[in-house]
Amino acid sequence: MLFTLFLTICSIILLCLMILSATVFMPYRGLAKNFPTDIQEALKPRLDEIDKQPKAPRIIGGTLIVIMCLLFVGLFVFGGIDGIKHGFTYCQFLLRFMVIGFGTKAFDIIALDYFLLTKTHFFQHFFPETAGCAGWKQFGYNRRQQTAHIIVMLLSCLIMAFIFSRIQEG
């Protein structure tokens, strides 16, 4: 269980690094889609100018995000390989993947969506044109998106547990 908690902490660190990279380098327009509507509107002039800005920061940011996404997937694979070495059953694989996935999602909702988004001025530091937007105080504006993430996470955990338990048997 300690290794599972370690993997969960690594997953949380990767999530934080991904958000920091996306925020600092703003490599794509999709970042703004994660914010409330009024913030998206405030960012629109910047997004319209993004193609006129130097491409190097966006390339660096995009590359970092891709690397971190691959590391995130690798983290689950590593957890599965470790489970195979320790003779995990389907339920043990499922528990490991769910602790990692839902632990990270809980951190995302509580620490990032609630604390970072609504209680600090982290994003306003990088996007000063959004200062004063009411969206920074709207916790839960993305409930539908979070619910979809949770459903996908559950299905992914079920599938990964199945795959690794079959590899275990083989």
Secondary structure, DSSP 8 states (H G I E B T S, - for coil): -HHHHHHHHHHHHHHHHHHHHHHHH--SGGGGGGS-HHHHHHHHHHHHHGGGS-HHHHHHHHHHHHHHHHHHHHHHHHHHHHHHHTT--HHHHHHHHHHHHHHHHHHIIIIIIIIIIIIS-HHHHH-GGGTT-GGGG-TTTTHHHHHHHHHHHHHHHHHHHHHHHHHHH-
